[in-house]
Amino acid sequence: MQLFKYKCFTDKGSWAFEAENNTDAMRRALYLCWRDGEKFDRIEYTDHGRCYCLRIACVDMKTLDFCSIIS
């Protein structure tokens, strides 16, 4: 089982953690934010030298616009 490094950004700062994959990372970050009373913003990670960002968003199916579901 290989663990990858992620960084979670919240309204109170940021913190690093490890997870098996992107789904596990999102699950862990959301749980820890809920547990600690922090407001989730995004997760960042690096893969093969490229930086990626994971956010929670929704798509308005009428206009196909993206909107954040966490304000």
Predicted model as a PDB file, atoms N, CA, C, CB and O in Angstrom, pLDDT in the B-factor column:
MODEL        1                                                                  
ATOM      1  N   MET A   1       0.841  -1.170   0.000  1.00 82.00           N  
ATOM      2  CA  MET A   1       0.000   0.000   0.000  1.00 82.00           C  
ATOM      3  C   MET A   1       0.894   1.243   0.000  1.00 82.00           C  
ATOM      4  CB  MET A   1      -0.961  -0.008   1.219  1.00 82.00           C  
ATOM      5  O   MET A   1       1.650   1.473   0.944  1.00 82.00           O  
ATOM      6  N   GLN A   2       0.803   2.022  -1.041  1.00 92.00           N  
ATOM      7  CA  GLN A   2       1.595   3.237  -1.158  1.00 92.00           C  
ATOM      8  C   GLN A   2       0.769   4.444  -0.727  1.00 92.00           C  
ATOM      9  CB  GLN A   2       2.105   3.418  -2.600  1.00 92.00           C  
ATOM     10  O   GLN A   2      -0.381   4.599  -1.138  1.00 92.00           O  
ATOM     11  N   LEU A   3       1.360   5.291   0.096  1.00 94.00           N  
ATOM     12  CA  LEU A   3       0.691   6.503   0.537  1.00 94.00           C  
ATOM     13  C   LEU A   3       1.270   7.710  -0.191  1.00 94.00           C  
ATOM     14  CB  LEU A   3       0.822   6.673   2.059  1.00 94.00           C  
ATOM     15  O   LEU A   3       2.483   7.806  -0.378  1.00 94.00           O  
ATOM     16  N   PHE A   4       0.408   8.621  -0.598  1.00 94.00           N  
ATOM     17  CA  PHE A   4       0.802   9.834  -1.290  1.00 94.00           C  
ATOM     18  C   PHE A   4       0.620  11.018  -0.357  1.00 94.00           C  
ATOM     19  CB  PHE A   4      -0.013  10.023  -2.589  1.00 94.00           C  
ATOM     20  O   PHE A   4      -0.230  10.988   0.532  1.00 94.00           O  
ATOM     21  N   LYS A   5       1.418  12.061  -0.558  1.00 95.00           N  
ATOM     22  CA  LYS A   5       1.358  13.246   0.292  1.00 95.00           C  
ATOM     23  C   LYS A   5       0.390  14.273  -0.288  1.00 95.00           C  
ATOM     24  CB  LYS A   5       2.756  13.864   0.457  1.00 95.00           C  
ATOM     25  O   LYS A   5       0.416  14.572  -1.482  1.00 95.00           O  
ATOM     26  N   TYR A   6      -0.461  14.803   0.583  1.00 97.00           N  
ATOM     27  CA  TYR A   6      -1.452  15.817   0.224  1.00 97.00           C  
ATOM     28  C   TYR A   6      -1.343  16.970   1.210  1.00 97.00           C  
ATOM     29  CB  TYR A   6      -2.898  15.222   0.217  1.00 97.00           C  
ATOM     30  O   TYR A   6      -0.787  16.818   2.298  1.00 97.00           O  
ATOM     31  N   LYS A   7      -1.879  18.130   0.822  1.00 97.00           N  
ATOM     32  CA  LYS A   7      -1.934  19.283   1.713  1.00 97.00           C  
ATOM     33  C   LYS A   7      -3.340  19.851   1.655  1.00 97.00           C  
ATOM     34  CB  LYS A   7      -0.873  20.363   1.324  1.00 97.00           C  
ATOM     35  O   LYS A   7      -3.843  20.169   0.578  1.00 97.00           O  
ATOM     36  N   CYS A   8      -3.975  19.979   2.815  1.00 96.00           N  
ATOM     37  CA  CYS A   8      -5.335  20.498   2.907  1.00 96.00           C  
ATOM     38  C   CYS A   8      -5.294  21.962   3.340  1.00 96.00           C  
ATOM     39  CB  CYS A   8      -6.183  19.655   3.900  1.00 96.00           C  
ATOM     40  O   CYS A   8      -4.587  22.318   4.283  1.00 96.00           O  
ATOM     41  N   PHE A   9      -6.051  22.803   2.647  1.00 96.00           N  
ATOM     42  CA  PHE A   9      -6.154  24.219   2.970  1.00 96.00           C  
ATOM     43  C   PHE A   9      -7.547  24.491   3.543  1.00 96.00           C  
ATOM     44  CB  PHE A   9      -5.880  25.104   1.710  1.00 96.00           C  
ATOM     45  O   PHE A   9      -8.559  24.058   2.993  1.00 96.00           O  
ATOM     46  N   THR A  10      -7.571  25.219   4.661  1.00 95.00           N  
ATOM     47  CA  THR A  10      -8.830  25.539   5.330  1.00 95.00           C  
ATOM     48  C   THR A  10      -8.844  27.025   5.684  1.00 95.00           C  
ATOM     49  CB  THR A  10      -9.025  24.663   6.605  1.00 95.00           C  
ATOM     50  O   THR A  10      -7.906  27.763   5.382  1.00 95.00           O  
ATOM     51  N   ASP A  11      -9.919  27.438   6.326  1.00 94.00           N  
ATOM     52  CA  ASP A  11     -10.022  28.832   6.757  1.00 94.00           C  
ATOM     53  C   ASP A  11      -9.055  29.154   7.890  1.00 94.00           C  
ATOM     54  CB  ASP A  11     -11.444  29.139   7.195  1.00 94.00           C  
ATOM     55  O   ASP A  11      -8.806  30.328   8.167  1.00 94.00           O  
ATOM     56  N   LYS A  12      -8.507  28.139   8.549  1.00 95.00           N  
ATOM     57  CA  LYS A  12      -7.595  28.352   9.673  1.00 95.00           C  
ATOM     58  C   LYS A  12      -6.143  28.049   9.331  1.00 95.00           C  
ATOM     59  CB  LYS A  12      -8.019  27.506  10.838  1.00 95.00           C  
ATOM     60  O   LYS A  12      -5.291  28.067  10.219  1.00 95.00           O  
ATOM     61  N   GLY A  13      -5.843  27.772   8.074  1.00 95.00           N  
ATOM     62  CA  GLY A  13      -4.472  27.474   7.677  1.00 95.00           C  
ATOM     63  C   GLY A  13      -4.406  26.250   6.785  1.00 95.00           C  
ATOM     64  O   GLY A  13      -5.341  25.968   6.035  1.00 95.00           O  
ATOM     65  N   SER A  14      -3.307  25.527   6.866  1.00 96.00           N  
ATOM     66  CA  SER A  14      -3.143  24.324   6.052  1.00 96.00           C  
ATOM     67  C   SER A  14      -2.374  23.281   6.848  1.00 96.00           C  
ATOM     68  CB  SER A  14      -2.412  24.645   4.721  1.00 96.00           C  
ATOM     69  O   SER A  14      -1.674  23.605   7.807  1.00 96.00           O  
ATOM     70  N   TRP A  15      -2.512  22.034   6.442  1.00 96.00           N  
ATOM     71  CA  TRP A  15      -1.823  20.936   7.085  1.00 96.00           C  
ATOM     72  C   TRP A  15      -1.613  19.808   6.085  1.00 96.00           C  
ATOM     73  CB  TRP A  15      -2.608  20.442   8.310  1.00 96.00           C  
ATOM     74  O   TRP A  15      -2.402  19.625   5.158  1.00 96.00           O  
ATOM     75  N   ALA A  16      -0.536  19.055   6.288  1.00 96.00           N  
ATOM     76  CA  ALA A  16      -0.172  17.955   5.399  1.00 96.00           C  
ATOM     77  C   ALA A  16      -0.670  16.631   5.976  1.00 96.00           C  
ATOM     78  CB  ALA A  16       1.360  17.910   5.182  1.00 96.00           C  
ATOM     79  O   ALA A  16      -0.774  16.458   7.190  1.00 96.00           O  
ATOM     80  N   PHE A  17      -0.973  15.707   5.072  1.00 96.00           N  
ATOM     81  CA  PHE A  17      -1.390  14.370   5.490  1.00 96.00           C  
ATOM     82  C   PHE A  17      -1.116  13.401   4.352  1.00 96.00           C  
ATOM     83  CB  PHE A  17      -2.899  14.344   5.893  1.00 96.00           C  
ATOM     84  O   PHE A  17      -0.771  13.818   3.247  1.00 96.00           O  
ATOM     85  N   GLU A  18      -1.266  12.119   4.615  1.00 96.00           N  
ATOM     86  CA  GLU A  18      -1.040  11.084   3.608  1.00 96.00           C  
ATOM     87  C   GLU A  18      -2.318  10.293   3.374  1.00 96.00           C  
ATOM     88  CB  GLU A  18       0.101  10.141   4.037  1.00 96.00           C  
ATOM     89  O   GLU A  18      -3.129  10.109   4.282  1.00 96.00           O  
ATOM     90  N   ALA A  19      -2.486   9.825   2.126  1.00 96.00           N  
ATOM     91  CA  ALA A  19      -3.652   9.010   1.764  1.00 96.00           C  
ATOM     92  C   ALA A  19      -3.278   8.080   0.619  1.00 96.00           C  
ATOM     93  CB  ALA A  19      -4.865   9.908   1.367  1.00 96.00           C  
ATOM     94  O   ALA A  19      -2.275   8.286  -0.065  1.00 96.00           O  
ATOM     95  N   GLU A  20      -4.102   7.047   0.420  1.00 95.00           N  
ATOM     96  CA  GLU A  20      -3.846   6.054  -0.629  1.00 95.00           C  
ATOM     97  C   GLU A  20      -4.138   6.586  -2.024  1.00 95.00           C  
ATOM     98  CB  GLU A  20      -4.675   4.814  -0.382  1.00 95.00           C  
ATOM     99  O   GLU A  20      -3.429   6.253  -2.974  1.00 95.00           O  
ATOM    100  N   ASN A  21      -5.185   7.417  -2.162  1.00 94.00           N  
ATOM    101  CA  ASN A  21      -5.585   7.944  -3.468  1.00 94.00           C  
ATOM    102  C   ASN A  21      -6.400   9.220  -3.259  1.00 94.00           C  
ATOM    103  CB  ASN A  21      -6.406   6.884  -4.276  1.00 94.00           C  
ATOM    104  O   ASN A  21      -6.599   9.650  -2.123  1.00 94.00           O  
ATOM    105  N   ASN A  22      -6.871   9.825  -4.347  1.00 93.00           N  
ATOM    106  CA  ASN A  22      -7.601  11.084  -4.252  1.00 93.00           C  
ATOM    107  C   ASN A  22      -8.906  10.950  -3.469  1.00 93.00           C  
ATOM    108  CB  ASN A  22      -7.892  11.610  -5.637  1.00 93.00           C  
ATOM    109  O   ASN A  22      -9.266  11.849  -2.709  1.00 93.00           O  
ATOM    110  N   THR A  23      -9.604   9.854  -3.647  1.00 94.00           N  
ATOM    111  CA  THR A  23     -10.869   9.641  -2.929  1.00 94.00           C  
ATOM    112  C   THR A  23     -10.618   9.530  -1.434  1.00 94.00           C  
ATOM    113  CB  THR A  23     -11.583   8.374  -3.443  1.00 94.00           C  
ATOM    114  O   THR A  23     -11.328  10.133  -0.628  1.00 94.00           O  
ATOM    115  N   ASP A  24      -9.610   8.758  -1.071  1.00 96.00           N  
ATOM    116  CA  ASP A  24      -9.251   8.615   0.336  1.00 96.00           C  
ATOM    117  C   ASP A  24      -8.796   9.956   0.909  1.00 96.00           C  
ATOM    118  CB  ASP A  24      -8.145   7.555   0.505  1.00 96.00           C  
ATOM    119  O   ASP A  24      -9.110  10.272   2.057  1.00 96.00           O  
ATOM    120  N   ALA A  25      -8.066  10.742   0.133  1.00 96.00           N  
ATOM    121  CA  ALA A  25      -7.601  12.055   0.585  1.00 96.00           C  
ATOM    122  C   ALA A  25      -8.776  12.985   0.855  1.00 96.00           C  
ATOM    123  CB  ALA A  25      -6.664  12.682  -0.454  1.00 96.00           C  
ATOM    124  O   ALA A  25      -8.800  13.671   1.877  1.00 96.00           O  
ATOM    125  N   MET A  26      -9.746  13.016  -0.047  1.00 95.00           N  
ATOM    126  CA  MET A  26     -10.907  13.880   0.141  1.00 95.00           C  
ATOM    127  C   MET A  26     -11.701  13.435   1.371  1.00 95.00           C  
ATOM    128  CB  MET A  26     -11.805  13.866  -1.118  1.00 95.00           C  
ATOM    129  O   MET A  26     -12.133  14.268   2.167  1.00 95.00           O  
ATOM    130  N   ARG A  27     -11.888  12.145   1.523  1.00 95.00           N  
ATOM    131  CA  ARG A  27     -12.620  11.612   2.673  1.00 95.00           C  
ATOM    132  C   ARG A  27     -11.935  11.991   3.981  1.00 95.00           C  
ATOM    133  CB  ARG A  27     -12.747  10.088   2.568  1.00 95.00           C  
ATOM    134  O   ARG A  27     -12.587  12.445   4.921  1.00 95.00           O  
ATOM    135  N   ARG A  28     -10.623  11.804   4.037  1.00 96.00           N  
ATOM    136  CA  ARG A  28      -9.884  12.129   5.265  1.00 96.00           C  
ATOM    137  C   ARG A  28      -9.910  13.620   5.558  1.00 96.00           C  
ATOM    138  CB  ARG A  28      -8.438  11.653   5.156  1.00 96.00           C  
ATOM    139  O   ARG A  28     -10.126  14.027   6.699  1.00 96.00           O  
ATOM    140  N   ALA A  29      -9.689  14.441   4.528  1.00 96.00           N  
ATOM    141  CA  ALA A  29      -9.660  15.892   4.729  1.00 96.00           C  
ATOM    142  C   ALA A  29     -11.011  16.405   5.218  1.00 96.00           C  
ATOM    143  CB  ALA A  29      -9.268  16.606   3.428  1.00 96.00           C  
ATOM    144  O   ALA A  29     -11.069  17.213   6.145  1.00 96.00           O  
ATOM    145  N   LEU A  30     -12.089  15.943   4.603  1.00 95.00           N  
ATOM    146  CA  LEU A  30     -13.416  16.392   5.023  1.00 95.00           C  
ATOM    147  C   LEU A  30     -13.734  15.947   6.446  1.00 95.00           C  
ATOM    148  CB  LEU A  30     -14.477  15.866   4.064  1.00 95.00           C  
ATOM    149  O   LEU A  30     -14.320  16.700   7.225  1.00 95.00           O  
ATOM    150  N   TYR A  31     -13.346  14.723   6.778  1.00 96.00           N  
ATOM    151  CA  TYR A  31     -13.583  14.246   8.141  1.00 96.00           C  
ATOM    152  C   TYR A  31     -12.809  15.081   9.151  1.00 96.00           C  
ATOM    153  CB  TYR A  31     -13.193  12.770   8.268  1.00 96.00           C  
ATOM    154  O   TYR A  31     -13.367  15.508  10.161  1.00 96.00           O  
ATOM    155  N   LEU A  32     -11.511  15.318   8.883  1.00 95.00           N  
ATOM    156  CA  LEU A  32     -10.690  16.070   9.823  1.00 95.00           C  
ATOM    157  C   LEU A  32     -11.153  17.520   9.944  1.00 95.00           C  
ATOM    158  CB  LEU A  32      -9.231  16.025   9.395  1.00 95.00           C  
ATOM    159  O   LEU A  32     -11.108  18.093  11.033  1.00 95.00           O  
ATOM    160  N   CYS A  33     -11.594  18.115   8.849  1.00 95.00           N  
ATOM    161  CA  CYS A  33     -12.145  19.476   8.910  1.00 95.00           C  
ATOM    162  C   CYS A  33     -13.400  19.503   9.775  1.00 95.00           C  
ATOM    163  CB  CYS A  33     -12.463  20.003   7.491  1.00 95.00           C  
ATOM    164  O   CYS A  33     -13.572  20.392  10.608  1.00 95.00           O  
ATOM    165  N   TRP A  34     -14.271  18.526   9.570  1.00 95.00           N  
ATOM    166  CA  TRP A  34     -15.503  18.440  10.365  1.00 95.00           C  
ATOM    167  C   TRP A  34     -15.169  18.246  11.842  1.00 95.00           C  
ATOM    168  CB  TRP A  34     -16.399  17.281   9.862  1.00 95.00           C  
ATOM    169  O   TRP A  34     -15.732  18.912  12.711  1.00 95.00           O  
ATOM    170  N   ARG A  35     -14.240  17.317  12.114  1.00 96.00           N  
ATOM    171  CA  ARG A  35     -13.862  17.008  13.496  1.00 96.00           C  
ATOM    172  C   ARG A  35     -13.269  18.215  14.217  1.00 96.00           C  
ATOM    173  CB  ARG A  35     -12.867  15.862  13.518  1.00 96.00           C  
ATOM    174  O   ARG A  35     -13.546  18.445  15.394  1.00 96.00           O  
ATOM    175  N   ASP A  36     -12.440  18.991  13.491  1.00 95.00           N  
ATOM    176  CA  ASP A  36     -11.727  20.111  14.109  1.00 95.00           C  
ATOM    177  C   ASP A  36     -12.444  21.449  13.950  1.00 95.00           C  
ATOM    178  CB  ASP A  36     -10.349  20.215  13.523  1.00 95.00           C  
ATOM    179  O   ASP A  36     -11.944  22.473  14.415  1.00 95.00           O  
ATOM    180  N   GLY A  37     -13.612  21.455  13.297  1.00 95.00           N  
ATOM    181  CA  GLY A  37     -14.375  22.686  13.137  1.00 95.00           C  
ATOM    182  C   GLY A  37     -13.763  23.667  12.148  1.00 95.00           C  
ATOM    183  O   GLY A  37     -13.920  24.878  12.301  1.00 95.00           O  
ATOM    184  N   GLU A  38     -13.069  23.157  11.137  1.00 95.00           N  
ATOM    185  CA  GLU A  38     -12.455  24.011  10.123  1.00 95.00           C  
ATOM    186  C   GLU A  38     -13.287  23.994   8.849  1.00 95.00           C  
ATOM    187  CB  GLU A  38     -11.011  23.558   9.828  1.00 95.00           C  
ATOM    188  O   GLU A  38     -14.007  23.032   8.582  1.00 95.00           O  
ATOM    189  N   LYS A  39     -13.185  25.057   8.067  1.00 93.00           N  
ATOM    190  CA  LYS A  39     -13.926  25.171   6.814  1.00 93.00           C  
ATOM    191  C   LYS A  39     -13.022  24.724   5.657  1.00 93.00           C  
ATOM    192  CB  LYS A  39     -14.433  26.637   6.595  1.00 93.00           C  
ATOM    193  O   LYS A  39     -12.013  25.370   5.371  1.00 93.00           O  
ATOM    194  N   PHE A  40     -13.380  23.635   5.002  1.00 93.00           N  
ATOM    195  CA  PHE A  40     -12.591  23.066   3.910  1.00 93.00           C  
ATOM    196  C   PHE A  40     -12.552  24.012   2.715  1.00 93.00           C  
ATOM    197  CB  PHE A  40     -13.164  21.707   3.488  1.00 93.00           C  
ATOM    198  O   PHE A  40     -13.569  24.596   2.340  1.00 93.00           O  
ATOM    199  N   ASP A  41     -11.359  24.161   2.115  1.00 92.00           N  
ATOM    200  CA  ASP A  41     -11.222  24.939   0.880  1.00 92.00           C  
ATOM    201  C   ASP A  41     -10.764  24.053  -0.272  1.00 92.00           C  
ATOM    202  CB  ASP A  41     -10.232  26.098   1.081  1.00 92.00           C  
ATOM    203  O   ASP A  41     -11.448  23.954  -1.291  1.00 92.00           O  
ATOM    204  N   ARG A  42      -9.609  23.409  -0.115  1.00 93.00           N  
ATOM    205  CA  ARG A  42      -9.087  22.584  -1.207  1.00 93.00           C  
ATOM    206  C   ARG A  42      -7.984  21.660  -0.702  1.00 93.00           C  
ATOM    207  CB  ARG A  42      -8.556  23.470  -2.350  1.00 93.00           C  
ATOM    208  O   ARG A  42      -7.475  21.812   0.408  1.00 93.00           O  
ATOM    209  N   ILE A  43      -7.629  20.690  -1.560  1.00 96.00           N  
ATOM    210  CA  ILE A  43      -6.498  19.798  -1.331  1.00 96.00           C  
ATOM    211  C   ILE A  43      -5.553  19.966  -2.506  1.00 96.00           C  
ATOM    212  CB  ILE A  43      -6.955  18.299  -1.167  1.00 96.00           C  
ATOM    213  O   ILE A  43      -5.991  20.049  -3.654  1.00 96.00           O  
ATOM    214  N   GLU A  44      -4.255  20.016  -2.223  1.00 96.00           N  
ATOM    215  CA  GLU A  44      -3.261  20.077  -3.295  1.00 96.00           C  
ATOM    216  C   GLU A  44      -2.312  18.898  -3.161  1.00 96.00           C  
ATOM    217  CB  GLU A  44      -2.478  21.418  -3.259  1.00 96.00           C  
ATOM    218  O   GLU A  44      -2.026  18.439  -2.055  1.00 96.00           O  
ATOM    219  N   TYR A  45      -1.826  18.411  -4.301  1.00 94.00           N  
ATOM    220  CA  TYR A  45      -0.831  17.347  -4.308  1.00 94.00           C  
ATOM    221  C   TYR A  45       0.008  17.466  -5.569  1.00 94.00           C  
ATOM    222  CB  TYR A  45      -1.501  15.951  -4.219  1.00 94.00           C  
ATOM    223  O   TYR A  45      -0.403  18.102  -6.539  1.00 94.00           O  
ATOM    224  N   THR A  46       1.190  16.849  -5.552  1.00 90.00           N  
ATOM    225  CA  THR A  46       2.101  16.877  -6.694  1.00 90.00           C  
ATOM    226  C   THR A  46       2.227  15.467  -7.256  1.00 90.00           C  
ATOM    227  CB  THR A  46       3.500  17.441  -6.289  1.00 90.00           C  
ATOM    228  O   THR A  46       2.426  14.506  -6.512  1.00 90.00           O  
ATOM    229  N   ASP A  47       2.108  15.354  -8.563  1.00 85.00           N  
ATOM    230  CA  ASP A  47       2.236  14.069  -9.248  1.00 85.00           C  
ATOM    231  C   ASP A  47       3.135  14.260 -10.462  1.00 85.00           C  
ATOM    232  CB  ASP A  47       0.835  13.503  -9.668  1.00 85.00           C  
ATOM    233  O   ASP A  47       2.795  15.020 -11.368  1.00 85.00           O  
ATOM    234  N   HIS A  48       4.272  13.583 -10.489  1.00 85.00           N  
ATOM    235  CA  HIS A  48       5.243  13.676 -11.582  1.00 85.00           C  
ATOM    236  C   HIS A  48       5.637  15.126 -11.862  1.00 85.00           C  
ATOM    237  CB  HIS A  48       4.673  13.037 -12.852  1.00 85.00           C  
ATOM    238  O   HIS A  48       5.750  15.536 -13.018  1.00 85.00           O  
ATOM    239  N   GLY A  49       5.845  15.898 -10.793  1.00 88.00           N  
ATOM    240  CA  GLY A  49       6.297  17.272 -10.930  1.00 88.00           C  
ATOM    241  C   GLY A  49       5.213  18.300 -11.248  1.00 88.00           C  
ATOM    242  O   GLY A  49       5.514  19.487 -11.374  1.00 88.00           O  
ATOM    243  N   ARG A  50       3.971  17.871 -11.377  1.00 91.00           N  
ATOM    244  CA  ARG A  50       2.869  18.795 -11.652  1.00 91.00           C  
ATOM    245  C   ARG A  50       1.991  18.913 -10.419  1.00 91.00           C  
ATOM    246  CB  ARG A  50       2.035  18.324 -12.872  1.00 91.00           C  
ATOM    247  O   ARG A  50       1.710  17.923  -9.743  1.00 91.00           O  
ATOM    248  N   CYS A  51       1.558  20.142 -10.134  1.00 91.00           N  
ATOM    249  CA  CYS A  51       0.719  20.396  -8.970  1.00 91.00           C  
ATOM    250  C   CYS A  51      -0.759  20.310  -9.364  1.00 91.00           C  
ATOM    251  CB  CYS A  51       1.041  21.781  -8.356  1.00 91.00           C  
ATOM    252  O   CYS A  51      -1.173  20.884 -10.371  1.00 91.00           O  
ATOM    253  N   TYR A  52      -1.541  19.599  -8.572  1.00 93.00           N  
ATOM    254  CA  TYR A  52      -2.969  19.434  -8.821  1.00 93.00           C  
ATOM    255  C   TYR A  52      -3.762  19.913  -7.614  1.00 93.00           C  
ATOM    256  CB  TYR A  52      -3.305  17.961  -9.141  1.00 93.00           C  
ATOM    257  O   TYR A  52      -3.264  19.913  -6.488  1.00 93.00           O  
ATOM    258  N   CYS A  53      -4.992  20.318  -7.859  1.00 93.00           N  
ATOM    259  CA  CYS A  53      -5.867  20.836  -6.815  1.00 93.00           C  
ATOM    260  C   CYS A  53      -7.204  20.088  -6.866  1.00 93.00           C  
ATOM    261  CB  CYS A  53      -6.080  22.375  -6.979  1.00 93.00           C  
ATOM    262  O   CYS A  53      -7.784  19.917  -7.938  1.00 93.00           O  
ATOM    263  N   LEU A  54      -7.684  19.647  -5.705  1.00 92.00           N  
ATOM    264  CA  LEU A  54      -8.988  19.002  -5.600  1.00 92.00           C  
ATOM    265  C   LEU A  54      -9.918  19.921  -4.817  1.00 92.00           C  
ATOM    266  CB  LEU A  54      -8.875  17.602  -4.915  1.00 92.00           C  
ATOM    267  O   LEU A  54      -9.577  20.366  -3.721  1.00 92.00           O  
ATOM    268  N   ARG A  55     -11.086  20.204  -5.371  1.00 89.00           N  
ATOM    269  CA  ARG A  55     -12.089  21.035  -4.711  1.00 89.00           C  
ATOM    270  C   ARG A  55     -13.442  20.352  -4.822  1.00 89.00           C  
ATOM    271  CB  ARG A  55     -12.135  22.461  -5.330  1.00 89.00           C  
ATOM    272  O   ARG A  55     -13.624  19.438  -5.627  1.00 89.00           O  
ATOM    273  N   ILE A  56     -14.382  20.800  -4.013  1.00 85.00           N  
ATOM    274  CA  ILE A  56     -15.763  20.337  -4.129  1.00 85.00           C  
ATOM    275  C   ILE A  56     -16.531  21.411  -4.881  1.00 85.00           C  
ATOM    276  CB  ILE A  56     -16.408  20.046  -2.717  1.00 85.00           C  
ATOM    277  O   ILE A  56     -16.520  22.579  -4.494  1.00 85.00           O  
ATOM    278  N   ALA A  57     -17.194  21.013  -5.952  1.00 79.00           N  
ATOM    279  CA  ALA A  57     -17.943  21.974  -6.760  1.00 79.00           C  
ATOM    280  C   ALA A  57     -19.176  21.293  -7.338  1.00 79.00           C  
ATOM    281  CB  ALA A  57     -17.058  22.560  -7.894  1.00 79.00           C  
ATOM    282  O   ALA A  57     -19.317  20.071  -7.282  1.00 79.00           O  
ATOM    283  N   CYS A  58     -20.061  22.108  -7.892  1.00 76.00           N  
ATOM    284  CA  CYS A  58     -21.238  21.576  -8.558  1.00 76.00           C  
ATOM    285  C   CYS A  58     -21.338  22.232  -9.940  1.00 76.00           C  
ATOM    286  CB  CYS A  58     -22.536  21.828  -7.709  1.00 76.00           C  
ATOM    287  O   CYS A  58     -20.693  23.246 -10.205  1.00 76.00           O  
ATOM    288  N   VAL A  59     -22.141  21.649 -10.797  1.00 71.00           N  
ATOM    289  CA  VAL A  59     -22.348  22.195 -12.131  1.00 71.00           C  
ATOM    290  C   VAL A  59     -23.830  22.521 -12.284  1.00 71.00           C  
ATOM    291  CB  VAL A  59     -21.870  21.196 -13.237  1.00 71.00           C  
ATOM    292  O   VAL A  59     -24.688  21.667 -12.063  1.00 71.00           O  
ATOM    293  N   ASP A  60     -24.120  23.759 -12.663  1.00 71.00           N  
ATOM    294  CA  ASP A  60     -25.493  24.166 -12.958  1.00 71.00           C  
ATOM    295  C   ASP A  60     -25.834  23.577 -14.331  1.00 71.00           C  
ATOM    296  CB  ASP A  60     -25.662  25.755 -12.935  1.00 71.00           C  
ATOM    297  O   ASP A  60     -25.301  24.028 -15.344  1.00 71.00           O  
ATOM    298  N   MET A  61     -26.707  22.585 -14.372  1.00 73.00           N  
ATOM    299  CA  MET A  61     -26.989  21.862 -15.610  1.00 73.00           C  
ATOM    300  C   MET A  61     -27.717  22.722 -16.653  1.00 73.00           C  
ATOM    301  CB  MET A  61     -27.815  20.633 -15.301  1.00 73.00           C  
ATOM    302  O   MET A  61     -27.728  22.374 -17.833  1.00 73.00           O  
ATOM    303  N   LYS A  62     -28.316  23.825 -16.238  1.00 76.00           N  
ATOM    304  CA  LYS A  62     -28.986  24.706 -17.199  1.00 76.00           C  
ATOM    305  C   LYS A  62     -27.994  25.576 -17.949  1.00 76.00           C  
ATOM    306  CB  LYS A  62     -30.003  25.585 -16.492  1.00 76.00           C  
ATOM    307  O   LYS A  62     -28.110  25.768 -19.160  1.00 76.00           O  
ATOM    308  N   THR A  63     -27.011  26.103 -17.213  1.00 76.00           N  
ATOM    309  CA  THR A  63     -26.043  27.020 -17.829  1.00 76.00           C  
ATOM    310  C   THR A  63     -24.653  26.372 -17.993  1.00 76.00           C  
ATOM    311  CB  THR A  63     -25.925  28.298 -16.982  1.00 76.00           C  
ATOM    312  O   THR A  63     -23.776  26.941 -18.643  1.00 76.00           O  
ATOM    313  N   LEU A  64     -24.463  25.197 -17.409  1.00 68.00           N  
ATOM    314  CA  LEU A  64     -23.180  24.484 -17.393  1.00 68.00           C  
ATOM    315  C   LEU A  64     -22.069  25.285 -16.730  1.00 68.00           C  
ATOM    316  CB  LEU A  64     -22.769  24.131 -18.803  1.00 68.00           C  
ATOM    317  O   LEU A  64     -20.893  25.111 -17.050  1.00 68.00           O  
ATOM    318  N   ASP A  65     -22.445  26.166 -15.800  1.00 73.00           N  
ATOM    319  CA  ASP A  65     -21.475  26.929 -15.034  1.00 73.00           C  
ATOM    320  C   ASP A  65     -21.071  26.139 -13.795  1.00 73.00           C  
ATOM    321  CB  ASP A  65     -22.045  28.310 -14.644  1.00 73.00           C  
ATOM    322  O   ASP A  65     -21.888  25.434 -13.202  1.00 73.00           O  
ATOM    323  N   PHE A  66     -19.800  26.265 -13.411  1.00 68.00           N  
ATOM    324  CA  PHE A  66     -19.323  25.653 -12.178  1.00 68.00           C  
ATOM    325  C   PHE A  66     -19.597  26.610 -11.033  1.00 68.00           C  
ATOM    326  CB  PHE A  66     -17.809  25.303 -12.265  1.00 68.00           C  
ATOM    327  O   PHE A  66     -19.467  27.825 -11.182  1.00 68.00           O  
ATOM    328  N   CYS A  67     -19.979  26.054  -9.884  1.00 68.00           N  
ATOM    329  CA  CYS A  67     -20.192  26.885  -8.704  1.00 68.00           C  
ATOM    330  C   CYS A  67     -19.684  26.128  -7.500  1.00 68.00           C  
ATOM    331  CB  CYS A  67     -21.692  27.268  -8.532  1.00 68.00           C  
ATOM    332  O   CYS A  67     -19.824  24.907  -7.424  1.00 68.00           O  
ATOM    333  N   SER A  68     -19.102  26.832  -6.572  1.00 57.00           N  
ATOM    334  CA  SER A  68     -18.616  26.214  -5.349  1.00 57.00           C  
ATOM    335  C   SER A  68     -19.809  25.903  -4.453  1.00 57.00           C  
ATOM    336  CB  SER A  68     -17.594  27.134  -4.621  1.00 57.00           C  
ATOM    337  O   SER A  68     -20.703  26.735  -4.299  1.00 57.00           O  
ATOM    338  N   ILE A  69     -19.826  24.711  -3.863  1.00 55.00           N  
ATOM    339  CA  ILE A  69     -20.946  24.384  -2.971  1.00 55.00           C  
ATOM    340  C   ILE A  69     -20.598  24.683  -1.533  1.00 55.00           C  
ATOM    341  CB  ILE A  69     -21.340  22.917  -3.113  1.00 55.00           C  
ATOM    342  O   ILE A  69     -21.453  24.584  -0.653  1.00 55.00           O  
ATOM    343  N   ILE A  70     -19.342  25.050  -1.280  1.00 52.00           N  
ATOM    344  CA  ILE A  70     -18.940  25.446   0.059  1.00 52.00           C  
ATOM    345  C   ILE A  70     -18.537  26.911  -0.008  1.00 52.00           C  
ATOM    346  CB  ILE A  70     -17.772  24.549   0.605  1.00 52.00           C  
ATOM    347  O   ILE A  70     -17.536  27.256  -0.637  1.00 52.00           O  
ATOM    348  N   SER A  71     -19.315  27.772   0.640  1.00 44.00           N  
ATOM    349  CA  SER A  71     -19.008  29.206   0.569  1.00 44.00           C  
ATOM    350  C   SER A  71     -18.314  29.682   1.817  1.00 44.00           C  
ATOM    351  CB  SER A  71     -20.272  30.016   0.351  1.00 44.00           C  
ATOM    352  O   SER A  71     -17.983  30.863   1.927  1.00 44.00           O  
TER     353      SER A  71                                                      
ENDMDL                                                                          
END                                                                             
